[in-house]
Structure formats: structure tokens, C-alpha cells
């Protein structure tokens, strides 16, 4: 396969893709090659964002529409029709603060899982690190998250919620959320090449996963005997602690946060190595 980074004025660079292998010792080489193609990653990310909103009447407002519409629906159902505790915070901002990181995770994962099979023409014609495709969807989801965060800031100002020094915890908390998203995006997008059922099942899985995560209700509402199982869900630590440090001005819940960190530390390298192992034969299967 030809290398798109070749110098047109010089001889062609040829990249030979060897047989599939699980090679932990090659992680440094994989990452070095990924950085070499950083401009391609940024270009594809920009393309995702631009094409998504191109020629749409609402433009970037679409990034706000999903969390806002869900917030309105859940507020009516869970604060008017039936009462759900919100730990002393107005329910609208309580649920929106959780929907922000959840939407980042769910939309990023849904898009990234199909990222490889929707770019067959690229994978079969030119060489580049294939992980760039799912990663570009992850970066695009982060952009949408940052855009939708402006609404959260406005809601906090409206309700008179002043963040404390604990808000600086949002950086590592969101970092863990992105690590969870990246891990699953790499692994599931590679699996999707061989098993197309994964993409079909993803909307249902994410819908069930959301209700198994404290998004529309606080972790404190979960019975004590169930909380140990709840924190095994890596998104529990991300969602619950993001809301705690942003709205409630309290320190993170360390057991749930450490569970998410442990998942990220173990899963991310395994998912990346699995992806690189599968990469060698993707062009033949896809």
C-alpha cells in the first residue's frame, strides 16, 4: 500500500503491513507513527465537524439540541410527573450536567464504531494508521461537548450556582471519560469490521447503559447493596463525579472515580493493541 505522506519530489515510500500479531513491545512505534499522521487526524476531525453542520439551518445549535431536548423531557417526567431526588440541585441543571458527559460518550462511541466500515475506500487504497478514523470521531464528540457546555454555564448562572475550587477536578474526570470512550471505540470499531451486528446493537446497548448509569438520578438514590455493582460501570464514576464537582461543590467520590481510572488504565492499552493486531487484515475483510 502506498503511503500518503510520501514526498512527491522523491522516491515513493512503501509501507509493508505484516501478518496480524499482538505486540505490546511495538506500542512506542505505533504511537510514533500516529503522531507522524497528526495532521491527517486533525484534518479528518475538522471534516467531521464541518460536514455535520454544513448546509443545516441550525448549524452548531444541533450540538445543543440533543442534551437540551433530553433535559426537557427528563425534567418534565422526573420532576413533575414523578419525583426523583436531585441532591438539593434544581432538577433541570442536575440532569443536564450528567447528560453532557453521557452525550459525549454515547454519540462519540456510536459514530466511532462505524468509522472503519464507512471508509472502505480509504482503507483499501492508501496506508495510514487506521486508528485515526475512530479517533477523529472521538475528537469531534469532544468539540460538541465543549459547545454544549456553554448552556450548562448559562444554566448555572441562572440558578445562582457558583463553582468552587473542586471544579478543577473536571479535567481528570473528563480525561477518564475520554479514555473509556477511546478504549471502547478502538475495540468495537475493529470488531465491527468482522461482526456487523455490533453497530446494529449499539443504540439499544447505549440506551440500556444510560439507565444503568446515574444520569437521571443520583448515585445516592441507588440502594447501598447495589452500589458496589454500580461503580463497576466505568461511566458511573465519570458522570456522578462530574456532577458533584461542578454543581455540588464537593470532592469526588473516590471509590467510583478509582474504579473508572482502573478500567481506563487496564482497558486502553489492551484495546489499542487489539486494534493494531486487527489492523493488519482489515483491508482484506472490510
C-alpha positions in Angstrom: 0.0 0.0 0.0 1.2 3.5 -0.8 2.0 6.0 2.0 0.1 9.3 1.5 2.8 11.1 3.5 5.4 10.4 0.7 7.3 13.3 -0.7 6.2 13.8 -4.3 9.6 15.0 -5.4 11.4 12.0 -4.1 11.1 8.2 -4.4 7.9 6.5 -3.2 7.8 5.3 0.4 6.3 1.9 0.7 4.8 0.6 3.9 4.6 -3.2 4.2 1.9 -4.4 6.5 2.9 -7.7 8.1 0.8 -10.5 9.5 -1.5 -9.9 12.5 0.3 -10.0 15.8 -0.3 -8.9 19.4 2.9 -7.0 20.0 3.0 -5.0 23.3 6.6 -4.1 22.6 5.6 -2.2 19.5 3.4 0.4 21.3 6.0 3.0 21.1 6.4 2.6 17.3 2.6 2.6 16.9 2.3 5.9 18.8 5.2 7.4 17.0 3.6 6.6 13.6 0.3 8.0 14.8 2.0 11.3 15.7 3.5 11.4 12.3 0.0 11.4 10.9 -1.3 14.0 13.3 -2.2 16.4 10.6 -4.4 13.8 9.0 -6.2 13.2 12.3 -6.8 17.0 12.6 -8.0 17.3 9.0 -10.5 14.4 9.4 -11.7 15.8 12.7 -12.3 19.2 11.1 -14.1 17.4 8.2 -16.4 15.6 10.6 -17.4 18.8 12.3 -17.8 20.8 9.1 -19.8 18.2 7.2 -22.1 17.5 10.1 -23.3 21.1 10.2 -22.8 22.1 6.6 -26.0 23.5 4.9 -28.0 22.9 8.1 -30.3 25.7 9.2 -29.4 25.4 12.9 -25.7 24.8 12.3 -23.8 24.3 15.6 -27.1 24.5 17.5 -27.5 20.8 16.7 -24.7 20.1 19.2 -27.0 21.6 21.8 -30.3 20.1 20.7 -29.8 16.5 21.9 -28.8 17.3 25.5 -31.3 20.1 25.7 -34.2 18.1 24.4 -33.4 15.2 26.7 -33.1 17.5 29.6 -36.5 19.0 29.0 -38.1 15.5 28.6 -36.5 14.2 31.8 -37.3 17.3 33.7 -41.0 17.0 32.9 -41.1 13.3 33.6 -38.9 13.1 36.7 -39.6 16.4 38.5 -43.3 16.9 37.5 -44.9 13.6 36.7 -42.8 11.7 39.3 -40.3 13.0 41.8 -36.6 11.9 41.5 -34.2 13.2 44.1 -31.6 15.6 42.8 -29.4 16.1 45.9 -30.7 19.6 46.5 -30.0 20.9 43.0 -32.7 22.1 40.6 -33.5 19.1 38.5 -33.1 20.7 35.1 -29.4 21.6 35.7 -28.9 18.4 37.7 -29.8 16.2 34.7 -28.2 18.4 32.1 -24.8 18.3 33.9 -25.0 14.5 33.6 -26.3 14.4 30.0 -23.3 16.4 28.8 -20.6 13.8 29.5 -23.1 11.0 28.7 -23.8 12.5 25.3 -20.1 12.9 24.7 -19.7 9.2 25.4 -22.7 7.9 23.5 -22.5 10.0 20.4 -18.7 9.5 20.1 -19.0 5.8 20.6 -21.9 5.3 18.1 -20.1 7.3 15.4 -16.7 5.7 16.0 -17.9 2.1 15.9 -19.0 2.5 12.3 -16.0 4.7 11.4 -14.0 1.9 9.7 -16.7 0.3 7.7 -17.9 3.6 6.4 -14.4 4.4 5.0 -13.8 1.3 3.0 -12.5 3.3 0.0 -9.7 4.8 2.2 -8.7 1.6 4.0 -8.3 -0.4 0.8 -6.4 2.2 -1.2 -3.9 4.0 0.9 -1.9 3.4 4.1 -2.4 5.4 7.3 -2.8 4.3 10.9 -6.3 3.1 10.9 -7.0 4.2 14.5 -7.1 7.8 13.1 -10.7 7.1 11.8 -12.3 6.2 15.2 -10.2 8.8 17.0 -11.4 11.6 14.7 -15.0 10.8 15.8 -13.9 11.0 19.4 -12.3 14.4 18.9 -15.4 15.6 17.1 -17.6 14.5 20.0 -15.3 16.5 22.4 -15.9 19.6 20.2 -19.7 19.1 20.6 -19.3 18.6 24.3 -17.4 21.9 24.7 -20.1 23.7 22.6 -22.9 22.3 24.7 -21.1 23.2 27.9 -21.9 26.8 27.2 -25.5 26.0 28.0 -24.5 24.4 31.3 -22.6 27.6 32.2 -25.7 29.7 31.4 -27.9 27.4 33.5 -25.6 27.6 36.5 -25.6 31.4 36.3 -29.4 31.4 36.1 -29.8 29.2 39.2 -27.0 31.1 41.0 -24.7 28.0 41.3 -21.2 29.3 41.8 -18.5 26.6 41.3 -15.8 26.1 43.9 -12.2 25.0 43.6 -13.4 21.4 43.2 -14.3 22.3 39.6 -10.7 21.7 38.6 -11.4 18.0 39.1 -13.4 18.2 35.9 -10.1 17.9 33.9 -9.1 14.4 35.2 -12.7 13.3 35.4 -13.4 14.2 31.7 -10.0 12.7 30.9 -11.1 9.4 32.3 -14.4 9.6 30.3 -12.5 10.2 27.1 -10.2 7.3 27.9 -13.2 5.0 28.4 -14.7 6.3 25.1 -11.4 5.8 23.2 -10.9 2.3 24.6 -14.3 1.1 23.5 -14.2 3.0 20.2 -10.9 1.3 19.2 -12.0 -2.2 20.3 -15.6 -2.1 19.0 -14.7 -0.4 15.7 -12.2 -3.2 15.0 -14.7 -5.9 15.9 -17.3 -4.2 13.7 -15.2 -5.0 10.6 -15.8 -8.7 11.3 -19.1 -8.6 13.2 -21.5 -6.0 11.8 -24.1 -6.8 14.5 -22.2 -4.6 16.9 -23.2 -1.4 15.1 -26.8 -2.6 14.9 -26.9 -3.4 18.6 -25.2 -0.2 19.7 -28.2 2.1 20.1 -30.0 -0.5 22.3 -27.0 -1.2 24.4 -26.4 2.5 25.0 -30.0 3.1 25.9 -29.9 0.4 28.5 -26.4 1.5 29.7 -27.7 5.0 30.3 -30.4 3.9 32.7 -27.8 1.7 34.4 -25.7 4.9 35.0 -26.7 7.7 37.4 -27.7 10.2 34.7 -31.4 10.9 35.5 -30.9 10.1 39.2 -28.1 10.5 41.7 -25.9 7.6 42.9 -27.2 8.3 46.4 -30.6 7.1 45.3 -29.2 3.6 44.5 -29.7 1.1 47.3 -26.5 0.5 49.3 -26.3 -3.2 48.4 -26.3 -2.3 44.7 -23.7 0.5 44.7 -20.8 -1.9 44.6 -22.0 -3.2 41.3 -22.8 0.3 40.1 -19.3 1.5 40.4 -18.1 -1.4 38.2 -19.7 0.6 35.4 -16.8 2.9 34.3 -19.2 5.7 33.3 -20.7 5.8 36.8 -17.5 7.4 38.2 -17.4 9.9 35.3 -21.0 11.0 35.4 -21.5 11.1 39.2 -18.2 12.9 39.9 -18.6 15.4 37.1 -21.9 16.5 38.6 -20.5 16.5 42.1 -17.6 18.8 41.4 -19.4 21.1 39.0 -22.8 21.6 40.8 -22.5 20.4 44.3 -19.1 21.9 45.2 -17.9 18.6 46.8 -14.9 16.5 46.3 -15.2 13.4 44.1 -16.5 10.1 45.3 -13.2 8.3 45.3 -14.4 4.6 45.1 -16.3 5.3 41.9 -13.6 7.5 40.5 -10.9 5.0 41.1 -13.0 2.2 39.5 -13.2 4.3 36.3 -9.5 5.0 36.5 -8.7 1.4 36.9 -10.8 0.5 33.9 -9.1 3.1 31.8 -5.6 2.1 32.8 -6.2 -1.5 32.0 -8.5 -1.2 29.0 -6.9 1.5 26.9 -3.6 -0.3 26.2 -5.4 -3.7 25.6 -7.9 -2.1 23.2 -5.1 -0.3 21.3 -3.1 -3.4 20.9 -6.2 -5.4 19.9 -6.9 -2.7 17.3 -3.4 -2.8 15.9 -3.5 -6.6 15.7 -6.7 -6.5 13.7 -5.4 -3.7 11.5 -3.1 -6.0 9.5 -6.1 -7.8 7.9 -8.8 -5.1 7.9 -8.3 -4.2 4.2 -8.8 -7.9 3.2 -12.1 -8.2 5.2 -13.8 -4.9 5.0 
